[in-house]
Amino acid sequence: MANKWDWPWAAGGALPALGLSFLLGGLAGALMAALAGGEGARQLSAYLSDYLILAGQEGAAARFWPMLWGRLRDLLIALILGMTALGAVGLPVLFAARGFLFAFSVGCFCRVFGGAGLFPAFALFGLSALLWTPALFLAGVPGMTRARRLMTGGGQSGPGVSWALLALCGGLALAAALTERWVAPVLLRAAARVVL
């Protein structure tokens, strides 16, 4: 019988499967950013340079509610997929997509600014990823275990997502959005001075 405090790594192969999906998506994103060339690379360079100039002038602040929705949306998708047999395929696709987008975004900064691009990339993406990534895994791993049981005809038994785990995931998503709204712009201004 599952305890409401059971951790996701007790769920068998779901954690390695989702971790591998996230990693492979990240590798594809980094490769895609590295292969950018020609006119696309020039446009990307101009866009990111302009963005950092704007950030350095305190003009790049984003609104909080869209940020929060962006973080909660991924958790909601993971929870919904985990309630159906489709989650056995859908959750790895979701994790691969999140890994791709994260690595592609960081990779674009590194492609344009070299190693110094890690500073603005960390400010924009890395700091909040330290919060939203664990939340996504905490929501996705029990869902993957349940989805695999549903797909193989094992029924609804197995670990579900408890209210405590939902609260933890929601709190991490909220903290990620607050970090993106209040901390990231300050770090980004400092990173813009280093990079430009």
Z-matrix of the N, CA and C atoms (Angstrom, degrees):
N
C 1 1.455
C 2 1.518 1 109.21
N 3 1.324 2 116.75 1 132.76
C 4 1.457 3 121.43 2 -176.70
C 5 1.516 4 110.64 3 -78.82
N 6 1.284 5 115.14 4 138.21
C 7 1.456 6 122.97 5 176.54
C 8 1.519 7 108.05 6 -92.05
N 9 1.333 8 117.70 7 147.46
C 10 1.460 9 119.34 8 -178.66
C 11 1.520 10 112.62 9 -65.98
N 12 1.344 11 118.39 10 -14.47
C 13 1.460 12 121.15 11 178.74
C 14 1.529 13 112.24 12 -102.41
N 15 1.344 14 117.41 13 9.38
C 16 1.461 15 119.45 14 177.06
C 17 1.522 16 109.68 15 -59.31
N 18 1.300 17 115.74 16 137.67
C 19 1.459 18 120.82 17 -178.53
C 20 1.520 19 109.71 18 -91.91
N 21 1.333 20 118.21 19 155.21
C 22 1.465 21 121.17 20 -175.35
C 23 1.516 22 114.55 21 -60.36
N 24 1.341 23 119.03 22 -29.23
C 25 1.458 24 118.28 23 -177.61
C 26 1.516 25 112.27 24 -70.45
N 27 1.326 26 116.89 25 -8.40
C 28 1.460 27 119.90 26 174.88
C 29 1.526 28 111.07 27 -83.19
N 30 1.320 29 117.48 28 1.76
C 31 1.458 30 122.05 29 -172.69
C 32 1.518 31 113.72 30 -95.45
N 33 1.308 32 118.96 31 23.30
C 34 1.455 33 120.92 32 175.25
C 35 1.513 34 112.66 33 77.26
N 36 1.313 35 116.00 34 -133.54
C 37 1.458 36 121.27 35 -173.54
C 38 1.513 37 115.65 36 -85.66
N 39 1.327 38 118.59 37 5.03
C 40 1.465 39 119.96 38 -177.67
C 41 1.523 40 111.93 39 -66.44
N 42 1.318 41 116.92 40 -42.42
C 43 1.468 42 120.25 41 -179.02
C 44 1.525 43 111.46 42 -63.95
N 45 1.336 44 119.45 43 -49.16
C 46 1.469 45 117.68 44 177.27
C 47 1.531 46 113.49 45 -61.99
N 48 1.344 47 117.09 46 -37.12
C 49 1.467 48 119.85 47 180.00
C 50 1.520 49 111.17 48 -63.95
N 51 1.342 50 116.83 49 -46.01
C 52 1.461 51 119.61 50 -179.80
C 53 1.528 52 111.33 51 -71.83
N 54 1.333 53 116.43 52 -35.92
C 55 1.462 54 119.53 53 176.13
C 56 1.515 55 111.73 54 -62.76
N 57 1.332 56 116.54 55 -42.33
C 58 1.462 57 120.53 56 177.93
C 59 1.525 58 111.27 57 -65.11
N 60 1.326 59 116.99 58 -39.60
C 61 1.469 60 120.54 59 177.25
C 62 1.527 61 110.74 60 -61.53
N 63 1.336 62 116.40 61 -44.90
C 64 1.464 63 121.17 62 178.91
C 65 1.530 64 110.19 63 -62.22
N 66 1.337 65 116.42 64 -43.79
C 67 1.458 66 121.38 65 -179.49
C 68 1.527 67 111.91 66 -64.85
N 69 1.329 68 117.51 67 -45.46
C 70 1.467 69 120.66 68 179.87
C 71 1.527 70 111.16 69 -65.36
N 72 1.327 71 116.63 70 -39.17
C 73 1.464 72 119.47 71 174.62
C 74 1.515 73 110.99 72 -62.42
N 75 1.343 74 116.41 73 -40.64
C 76 1.460 75 120.61 74 177.97
C 77 1.518 76 112.29 75 -64.02
N 78 1.328 77 116.78 76 -41.72
C 79 1.466 78 119.94 77 178.08
C 80 1.529 79 110.92 78 -63.73
N 81 1.321 80 116.99 79 -40.40
C 82 1.466 81 120.36 80 177.36
C 83 1.527 82 110.69 81 -64.15
N 84 1.331 83 117.39 82 -40.62
C 85 1.459 84 120.76 83 178.54
C 86 1.509 85 112.41 84 -64.95
N 87 1.337 86 117.07 85 -42.80
C 88 1.463 87 120.71 86 178.55
C 89 1.522 88 110.71 87 -65.07
N 90 1.325 89 116.82 88 -40.12
C 91 1.463 90 120.76 89 178.22
C 92 1.524 91 110.97 90 -64.73
N 93 1.327 92 116.56 91 -41.73
C 94 1.464 93 120.75 92 179.09
C 95 1.533 94 110.68 93 -62.36
N 96 1.322 95 116.82 94 -42.12
C 97 1.467 96 120.09 95 178.57
C 98 1.530 97 110.64 96 -65.99
N 99 1.331 98 116.84 97 -38.78
C 100 1.463 99 120.57 98 -179.26
C 101 1.522 100 112.08 99 -68.34
N 102 1.323 101 117.24 100 -29.55
C 103 1.468 102 121.00 101 -177.33
C 104 1.519 103 113.33 102 -86.02
N 105 1.325 104 117.45 103 -4.55
C 106 1.468 105 119.46 104 179.39
C 107 1.518 106 108.87 105 -61.55
N 108 1.295 107 115.82 106 133.01
C 109 1.461 108 119.44 107 -178.98
C 110 1.515 109 111.00 108 -154.36
N 111 1.298 110 115.91 109 175.24
C 112 1.459 111 121.82 110 176.33
C 113 1.517 112 112.80 111 67.69
N 114 1.308 113 114.33 112 -141.58
C 115 1.467 114 121.07 113 -177.45
C 116 1.521 115 112.18 114 -64.08
N 117 1.325 116 117.17 115 -36.51
C 118 1.466 117 120.61 116 178.14
C 119 1.517 118 111.64 117 -61.44
N 120 1.325 119 117.47 118 -40.34
C 121 1.468 120 121.48 119 179.24
C 122 1.524 121 110.18 120 -66.98
N 123 1.318 122 117.23 121 -38.76
C 124 1.475 123 119.98 122 178.54
C 125 1.524 124 111.02 123 -66.50
N 126 1.318 125 117.14 124 -41.96
C 127 1.459 126 120.14 125 177.86
C 128 1.526 127 111.43 126 -65.72
N 129 1.321 128 116.39 127 -39.37
C 130 1.455 129 120.85 128 177.48
C 131 1.524 130 110.47 129 -63.00
N 132 1.313 131 116.69 130 -44.03
C 133 1.462 132 120.94 131 179.29
C 134 1.525 133 110.90 132 -61.47
N 135 1.329 134 116.90 133 -44.46
C 136 1.466 135 120.27 134 179.40
C 137 1.522 136 110.82 135 -64.63
N 138 1.320 137 116.73 136 -41.89
C 139 1.468 138 120.46 137 -178.99
C 140 1.516 139 111.32 138 -63.56
N 141 1.336 140 117.27 139 -48.88
C 142 1.463 141 120.56 140 -177.76
C 143 1.530 142 111.75 141 -67.70
N 144 1.322 143 117.00 142 -36.44
C 145 1.467 144 119.59 143 176.21
C 146 1.521 145 110.74 144 -63.74
N 147 1.336 146 116.38 145 -45.63
C 148 1.468 147 119.98 146 177.90
C 149 1.526 148 111.03 147 -62.22
N 150 1.320 149 116.41 148 -39.37
C 151 1.465 150 120.12 149 179.45
C 152 1.517 151 110.96 150 -62.74
N 153 1.326 152 116.59 151 -44.25
C 154 1.461 153 119.65 152 179.68
C 155 1.529 154 111.92 153 -67.63
N 156 1.322 155 117.38 154 -35.14
C 157 1.474 156 119.82 155 175.21
C 158 1.515 157 109.61 156 -62.68
N 159 1.329 158 116.40 157 -45.29
C 160 1.466 159 120.90 158 177.68
C 161 1.526 160 111.09 159 -62.56
N 162 1.333 161 116.68 160 -41.23
C 163 1.469 162 120.42 161 178.58
C 164 1.522 163 110.72 162 -63.94
N 165 1.318 164 116.87 163 -38.08
C 166 1.456 165 120.57 164 178.79
C 167 1.515 166 112.76 165 -65.95
N 168 1.332 167 116.46 166 -21.90
C 169 1.465 168 121.62 167 178.70
C 170 1.519 169 111.41 168 -98.28
N 171 1.318 170 117.31 169 15.93
C 172 1.461 171 124.23 170 178.93
C 173 1.527 172 113.00 171 61.71
N 174 1.325 173 116.26 172 34.65
C 175 1.457 174 119.07 173 -179.46
C 176 1.512 175 114.12 174 -112.22
N 177 1.322 176 118.66 175 13.19
C 178 1.464 177 120.72 176 -173.91
C 179 1.523 178 113.35 177 -110.53
N 180 1.314 179 117.82 178 17.97
C 181 1.467 180 120.04 179 -179.42
C 182 1.527 181 110.13 180 -70.79
N 183 1.305 182 116.07 181 135.67
C 184 1.459 183 121.44 182 179.79
C 185 1.528 184 109.37 183 -105.25
N 186 1.328 185 114.81 184 165.56
C 187 1.463 186 119.83 185 -179.72
C 188 1.526 187 110.34 186 -81.40
N 189 1.321 188 115.06 187 146.98
C 190 1.460 189 121.54 188 -173.87
C 191 1.519 190 113.16 189 -70.24
N 192 1.331 191 118.70 190 -46.61
C 193 1.470 192 120.86 191 -172.32
C 194 1.519 193 113.09 192 -62.97
N 195 1.334 194 120.18 193 -42.10
C 196 1.469 195 118.01 194 174.84
C 197 1.534 196 112.82 195 -62.89
N 198 1.341 197 116.30 196 -34.55
C 199 1.469 198 119.02 197 177.33
C 200 1.526 199 111.12 198 -64.82
N 201 1.333 200 115.85 199 -45.38
C 202 1.460 201 119.93 200 179.93
C 203 1.524 202 110.14 201 -62.59
N 204 1.319 203 117.13 202 -43.58
C 205 1.459 204 120.23 203 178.86
C 206 1.529 205 110.66 204 -61.08
N 207 1.332 206 117.42 205 -39.70
C 208 1.461 207 120.75 206 178.53
C 209 1.521 208 112.13 207 -60.38
N 210 1.304 209 117.40 208 -38.11
C 211 1.464 210 121.14 209 179.15
C 212 1.524 211 111.22 210 -75.90
N 213 1.322 212 117.54 211 -41.85
C 214 1.470 213 120.87 212 -179.45
C 215 1.524 214 111.71 213 -71.96
N 216 1.323 215 117.64 214 -30.67
C 217 1.465 216 121.78 215 -179.28
C 218 1.524 217 110.98 216 -58.75
N 219 1.336 218 116.56 217 -46.09
C 220 1.465 219 119.43 218 -179.71
C 221 1.526 220 111.65 219 -63.08
N 222 1.331 221 116.21 220 -39.90
C 223 1.466 222 119.55 221 177.17
C 224 1.522 223 111.45 222 -64.77
N 225 1.316 224 116.62 223 -41.88
C 226 1.458 225 121.14 224 179.21
C 227 1.524 226 111.07 225 -62.97
N 228 1.318 227 116.85 226 -42.51
C 229 1.472 228 120.54 227 177.64
C 230 1.527 229 109.76 228 -62.04
N 231 1.339 230 116.50 229 -44.13
C 232 1.465 231 119.99 230 179.53
C 233 1.523 232 111.02 231 -62.21
N 234 1.324 233 117.38 232 -41.49
C 235 1.467 234 120.66 233 179.94
C 236 1.522 235 111.57 234 -66.23
N 237 1.312 236 117.48 235 -42.66
C 238 1.471 237 121.04 236 179.74
C 239 1.525 238 110.49 237 -65.84
N 240 1.331 239 116.75 238 -45.46
C 241 1.463 240 119.35 239 178.71
C 242 1.524 241 111.58 240 -61.97
N 243 1.333 242 116.47 241 -34.61
C 244 1.457 243 120.23 242 179.90
C 245 1.507 244 114.45 243 -69.59
N 246 1.326 245 118.35 244 -13.00
C 247 1.462 246 121.65 245 178.61
C 248 1.517 247 112.91 246 -91.26
N 249 1.332 248 117.23 247 -4.15
C 250 1.455 249 120.90 248 -177.86
C 251 1.520 250 110.06 249 -128.01
N 252 1.319 251 115.77 250 162.99
C 253 1.461 252 120.34 251 176.41
C 254 1.522 253 111.07 252 -66.19
N 255 1.332 254 117.71 253 -23.05
C 256 1.470 255 121.32 254 177.84
C 257 1.522 256 111.97 255 -61.88
N 258 1.329 257 116.55 256 -22.56
C 259 1.447 258 120.47 257 179.87
C 260 1.514 259 113.72 258 -63.12
N 261 1.320 260 117.61 259 -23.62
C 262 1.469 261 120.47 260 179.09
C 263 1.522 262 111.04 261 -62.44
N 264 1.321 263 117.06 262 -28.58
C 265 1.463 264 122.00 263 175.49
C 266 1.529 265 110.39 264 -105.00
N 267 1.322 266 116.43 265 -39.02
C 268 1.462 267 120.58 266 -175.35
C 269 1.516 268 114.45 267 -66.66
N 270 1.326 269 117.71 268 -37.79
C 271 1.465 270 120.16 269 179.98
C 272 1.531 271 112.17 270 -65.88
N 273 1.335 272 119.88 271 -45.86
C 274 1.473 273 117.92 272 174.86
C 275 1.534 274 112.44 273 -60.51
N 276 1.329 275 117.65 274 -35.31
C 277 1.466 276 120.09 275 177.38
C 278 1.527 277 110.27 276 -65.71
N 279 1.331 278 117.23 277 -43.62
C 280 1.465 279 121.17 278 177.64
C 281 1.527 280 110.67 279 -60.23
N 282 1.321 281 117.81 280 -45.42
C 283 1.466 282 120.92 281 -178.87
C 284 1.527 283 110.85 282 -67.35
N 285 1.323 284 117.50 283 -38.30
C 286 1.465 285 120.01 284 177.06
C 287 1.531 286 110.27 285 -64.43
N 288 1.327 287 116.82 286 -40.53
C 289 1.469 288 120.13 287 179.07
C 290 1.525 289 111.10 288 -64.85
N 291 1.339 290 117.39 289 -42.87
C 292 1.477 291 120.12 290 178.63
C 293 1.529 292 110.64 291 -65.12
N 294 1.328 293 117.40 292 -40.64
C 295 1.463 294 120.45 293 176.65
C 296 1.511 295 111.78 294 -63.56
N 297 1.341 296 116.37 295 -41.57
C 298 1.463 297 120.96 296 178.46
C 299 1.519 298 111.03 297 -61.46
N 300 1.323 299 117.01 298 -50.60
C 301 1.464 300 120.09 299 -176.91
C 302 1.530 301 111.77 300 -63.28
N 303 1.321 302 116.90 301 -40.29
C 304 1.459 303 120.09 302 179.44
C 305 1.534 304 110.51 303 -63.79
N 306 1.321 305 116.83 304 -52.29
C 307 1.463 306 120.54 305 -176.92
C 308 1.530 307 111.70 306 -67.62
N 309 1.320 308 117.58 307 -36.14
C 310 1.461 309 120.33 308 178.28
C 311 1.520 310 110.54 309 -63.95
N 312 1.338 311 116.92 310 -42.64
C 313 1.461 312 120.61 311 179.76
C 314 1.524 313 111.15 312 -63.36
N 315 1.322 314 116.51 313 -47.09
C 316 1.469 315 120.29 314 178.28
C 317 1.526 316 109.88 315 -64.67
N 318 1.319 317 116.28 316 -42.35
C 319 1.460 318 120.94 317 -179.41
C 320 1.517 319 113.09 318 -62.02
N 321 1.317 320 117.59 319 -34.97
C 322 1.469 321 120.49 320 178.21
C 323 1.525 322 110.75 321 -64.15
N 324 1.315 323 117.27 322 -42.03
C 325 1.463 324 119.95 323 177.26
C 326 1.527 325 111.19 324 -63.56
N 327 1.325 326 116.46 325 -41.34
C 328 1.465 327 119.75 326 179.02
C 329 1.529 328 111.43 327 -69.46
N 330 1.306 329 117.08 328 -34.62
C 331 1.477 330 121.01 329 177.92
C 332 1.518 331 110.75 330 -63.92
N 333 1.316 332 116.68 331 -40.35
C 334 1.465 333 121.11 332 -176.13
C 335 1.523 334 111.52 333 -82.07
N 336 1.334 335 118.40 334 -43.83
C 337 1.466 336 121.58 335 -171.89
C 338 1.526 337 113.88 336 -109.26
N 339 1.315 338 117.75 337 3.74
C 340 1.459 339 120.04 338 -177.72
C 341 1.525 340 110.57 339 71.76
N 342 1.316 341 116.14 340 -151.41
C 343 1.458 342 120.80 341 -179.19
C 344 1.514 343 113.17 342 -61.75
N 345 1.340 344 116.92 343 -29.13
C 346 1.468 345 120.30 344 178.76
C 347 1.524 346 111.51 345 -65.93
N 348 1.328 347 117.70 346 -18.82
C 349 1.462 348 121.43 347 178.34
C 350 1.512 349 113.08 348 -66.14
N 351 1.341 350 116.88 349 -16.00
C 352 1.461 351 119.49 350 177.13
C 353 1.526 352 111.86 351 -65.66
N 354 1.328 353 117.95 352 -29.17
C 355 1.466 354 120.18 353 -179.96
C 356 1.526 355 112.33 354 -64.45
N 357 1.352 356 118.64 355 -55.09
C 358 1.468 357 116.63 356 177.45
C 359 1.524 358 112.80 357 -67.73
N 360 1.336 359 117.43 358 -31.30
C 361 1.471 360 119.79 359 178.61
C 362 1.518 361 110.75 360 -64.62
N 363 1.328 362 117.03 361 -40.11
C 364 1.459 363 119.69 362 177.53
C 365 1.526 364 110.48 363 -65.56
N 366 1.328 365 116.30 364 -42.23
C 367 1.470 366 119.64 365 -179.84
C 368 1.527 367 110.85 366 -62.66
N 369 1.320 368 116.92 367 -43.26
C 370 1.468 369 120.56 368 -176.06
C 371 1.522 370 113.52 369 -80.05
N 372 1.314 371 117.29 370 -40.57
C 373 1.462 372 120.25 371 -170.15
C 374 1.523 373 114.24 372 -120.30
N 375 1.319 374 117.38 373 -40.74
C 376 1.455 375 121.49 374 -171.18
C 377 1.507 376 114.60 375 -68.53
N 378 1.317 377 116.72 376 -43.86
C 379 1.461 378 119.86 377 -176.89
C 380 1.527 379 111.64 378 -62.40
N 381 1.330 380 116.43 379 -47.40
C 382 1.468 381 118.58 380 179.00
C 383 1.527 382 111.47 381 -70.79
N 384 1.347 383 117.36 382 -27.85
C 385 1.472 384 120.00 383 178.27
C 386 1.522 385 111.55 384 -65.65
N 387 1.328 386 116.97 385 -25.44
C 388 1.458 387 119.99 386 175.83
C 389 1.528 388 111.04 387 -64.94
N 390 1.328 389 116.92 388 -17.23
C 391 1.462 390 121.68 389 179.94
C 392 1.528 391 112.44 390 -105.85
N 393 1.350 392 117.92 391 -46.36
C 394 1.462 393 118.66 392 -174.94
C 395 1.527 394 112.75 393 -76.05
N 396 1.336 395 118.08 394 -27.85
C 397 1.466 396 119.07 395 -179.55
C 398 1.529 397 111.94 396 -66.22
N 399 1.341 398 119.61 397 -48.09
C 400 1.474 399 117.79 398 176.23
C 401 1.526 400 112.65 399 -60.51
N 402 1.339 401 117.05 400 -36.32
C 403 1.466 402 119.58 401 178.21
C 404 1.518 403 110.84 402 -62.66
N 405 1.327 404 116.10 403 -42.01
C 406 1.464 405 120.02 404 179.72
C 407 1.528 406 110.83 405 -63.90
N 408 1.319 407 116.82 406 -41.92
C 409 1.464 408 119.60 407 178.60
C 410 1.524 409 111.75 408 -68.63
N 411 1.332 410 116.90 409 -39.79
C 412 1.469 411 119.57 410 178.66
C 413 1.528 412 112.03 411 -62.91
N 414 1.332 413 116.85 412 -32.68
C 415 1.465 414 120.53 413 177.55
C 416 1.524 415 111.76 414 -83.38
N 417 1.329 416 117.24 415 -33.96
C 418 1.456 417 120.97 416 -173.00
C 419 1.515 418 115.42 417 -80.48
N 420 1.322 419 117.60 418 -36.09
C 421 1.465 420 119.97 419 -174.73
C 422 1.533 421 112.50 420 -64.75
N 423 1.350 422 119.45 421 -48.80
C 424 1.475 423 117.36 422 176.68
C 425 1.532 424 111.68 423 -63.70
N 426 1.328 425 116.44 424 -34.32
C 427 1.466 426 119.95 425 178.01
C 428 1.515 427 111.97 426 -65.24
N 429 1.325 428 116.57 427 -39.07
C 430 1.466 429 120.53 428 178.46
C 431 1.521 430 110.44 429 -64.94
N 432 1.318 431 116.87 430 -41.93
C 433 1.468 432 121.10 431 178.60
C 434 1.521 433 110.41 432 -61.88
N 435 1.324 434 116.39 433 -45.18
C 436 1.464 435 120.83 434 179.47
C 437 1.535 436 110.63 435 -66.06
N 438 1.320 437 117.78 436 -42.88
C 439 1.468 438 121.51 437 -179.05
C 440 1.527 439 110.96 438 -62.90
N 441 1.317 440 116.85 439 -39.67
C 442 1.473 441 119.11 440 178.00
C 443 1.520 442 110.92 441 -65.56
N 444 1.333 443 116.83 442 -37.98
C 445 1.473 444 119.16 443 177.50
C 446 1.522 445 110.58 444 -65.71
N 447 1.329 446 117.18 445 -40.19
C 448 1.465 447 120.46 446 178.52
C 449 1.529 448 110.40 447 -65.08
N 450 1.322 449 116.57 448 -39.27
C 451 1.460 450 120.39 449 -178.12
C 452 1.529 451 111.52 450 -67.66
N 453 1.312 452 116.65 451 -35.09
C 454 1.464 453 120.01 452 -178.79
C 455 1.526 454 112.82 453 -91.32
N 456 1.332 455 116.86 454 5.01
C 457 1.457 456 120.43 455 177.37
C 458 1.510 457 113.85 456 84.07
N 459 1.320 458 118.12 457 17.66
C 460 1.454 459 121.91 458 -178.80
C 461 1.519 460 114.00 459 -81.08
N 462 1.306 461 118.08 460 -1.98
C 463 1.458 462 121.56 461 178.35
C 464 1.513 463 113.10 462 79.26
N 465 1.324 464 115.56 463 -165.54
C 466 1.457 465 122.82 464 -174.94
C 467 1.518 466 113.57 465 -83.58
N 468 1.339 467 118.00 466 -3.03
C 469 1.461 468 118.83 467 -176.62
C 470 1.521 469 109.89 468 -67.49
N 471 1.295 470 115.12 469 160.65
C 472 1.456 471 119.68 470 179.86
C 473 1.509 472 110.24 471 116.04
N 474 1.308 473 115.38 472 172.74
C 475 1.455 474 119.13 473 -175.66
C 476 1.515 475 111.92 474 -66.95
N 477 1.277 476 115.87 475 133.26
C 478 1.448 477 121.43 476 173.25
C 479 1.514 478 108.73 477 -108.62
N 480 1.293 479 115.69 478 -173.08
C 481 1.455 480 120.10 479 177.74
C 482 1.522 481 106.99 480 -98.43
N 483 1.318 482 116.79 481 118.39
C 484 1.460 483 121.53 482 -178.14
C 485 1.522 484 110.08 483 -80.27
N 486 1.314 485 114.82 484 166.82
C 487 1.468 486 119.77 485 177.54
C 488 1.523 487 110.63 486 -63.60
N 489 1.323 488 116.88 487 -36.99
C 490 1.468 489 119.67 488 178.83
C 491 1.523 490 110.50 489 -64.18
N 492 1.334 491 116.60 490 -40.88
C 493 1.456 492 120.35 491 178.74
C 494 1.522 493 110.98 492 -68.40
N 495 1.331 494 116.96 493 -39.16
C 496 1.472 495 120.11 494 176.09
C 497 1.523 496 111.33 495 -61.86
N 498 1.337 497 115.96 496 -41.98
C 499 1.467 498 119.67 497 178.66
C 500 1.524 499 110.73 498 -64.12
N 501 1.330 500 117.00 499 -41.23
C 502 1.458 501 120.73 500 177.99
C 503 1.527 502 111.16 501 -62.61
N 504 1.334 503 116.46 502 -45.14
C 505 1.471 504 120.77 503 179.12
C 506 1.530 505 110.95 504 -63.41
N 507 1.328 506 116.33 505 -44.52
C 508 1.461 507 120.06 506 178.05
C 509 1.522 508 111.72 507 -62.79
N 510 1.331 509 116.47 508 -39.63
C 511 1.464 510 120.36 509 177.63
C 512 1.516 511 112.20 510 -64.69
N 513 1.328 512 116.97 511 -40.26
C 514 1.463 513 120.24 512 176.94
C 515 1.524 514 111.55 513 -66.21
N 516 1.344 515 116.78 514 -39.01
C 517 1.464 516 120.11 515 177.53
C 518 1.526 517 110.71 516 -65.15
N 519 1.324 518 116.50 517 -41.77
C 520 1.467 519 120.94 518 176.99
C 521 1.524 520 110.49 519 -62.82
N 522 1.330 521 116.73 520 -44.35
C 523 1.467 522 119.95 521 178.47
C 524 1.525 523 111.34 522 -62.82
N 525 1.336 524 117.66 523 -37.37
C 526 1.463 525 120.81 524 177.58
C 527 1.526 526 110.68 525 -64.26
N 528 1.334 527 116.87 526 -43.52
C 529 1.465 528 120.19 527 179.10
C 530 1.524 529 111.29 528 -65.62
N 531 1.334 530 117.23 529 -41.56
C 532 1.465 531 120.25 530 177.51
C 533 1.526 532 111.08 531 -64.18
N 534 1.319 533 116.81 532 -38.04
C 535 1.461 534 121.26 533 177.06
C 536 1.522 535 110.50 534 -63.40
N 537 1.338 536 116.53 535 -44.51
C 538 1.459 537 120.38 536 179.20
C 539 1.525 538 111.50 537 -63.79
N 540 1.314 539 115.83 538 -34.87
C 541 1.474 540 119.69 539 -176.70
C 542 1.518 541 113.10 540 -79.69
N 543 1.345 542 117.91 541 -41.06
C 544 1.461 543 119.63 542 -171.36
C 545 1.522 544 114.40 543 -108.60
N 546 1.314 545 118.85 544 -36.90
C 547 1.466 546 120.95 545 -175.28
C 548 1.527 547 111.37 546 -90.32
N 549 1.324 548 117.17 547 -44.40
C 550 1.464 549 120.88 548 -176.57
C 551 1.533 550 113.16 549 -57.31
N 552 1.337 551 120.28 550 -43.28
C 553 1.473 552 117.79 551 179.72
C 554 1.531 553 113.56 552 -60.86
N 555 1.326 554 117.35 553 -36.72
C 556 1.470 555 120.26 554 178.73
C 557 1.523 556 110.00 555 -66.11
N 558 1.331 557 116.58 556 -46.61
C 559 1.472 558 120.35 557 178.26
C 560 1.513 559 111.01 558 -65.25
N 561 1.317 560 117.18 559 -35.91
C 562 1.454 561 120.61 560 -179.33
C 563 1.524 562 111.50 561 -66.54
N 564 1.328 563 116.97 562 -38.23
C 565 1.474 564 119.65 563 176.38
C 566 1.530 565 110.38 564 -61.70
N 567 1.325 566 115.69 565 -42.99
C 568 1.473 567 119.04 566 177.88
C 569 1.521 568 110.54 567 -65.43
N 570 1.326 569 117.93 568 -40.99
C 571 1.461 570 121.67 569 179.82
C 572 1.523 571 110.65 570 -65.88
N 573 1.319 572 117.42 571 -35.98
C 574 1.470 573 120.53 572 178.97
C 575 1.520 574 110.57 573 -62.96
N 576 1.328 575 116.81 574 -37.74
C 577 1.466 576 119.14 575 178.20
C 578 1.525 577 111.53 576 -67.10
N 579 1.337 578 116.93 577 -32.86
C 580 1.460 579 120.75 578 179.28
C 581 1.526 580 111.12 579 -73.48
N 582 1.328 581 116.41 580 -42.34
C 583 1.458 582 121.00 581 -172.72
C 584 1.513 583 112.95 582 -80.10
N 585 1.331 584 117.61 583 -40.15
C 586 1.473 585 120.38 584 -174.87
C 587 1.508 586 112.70 585 -87.15
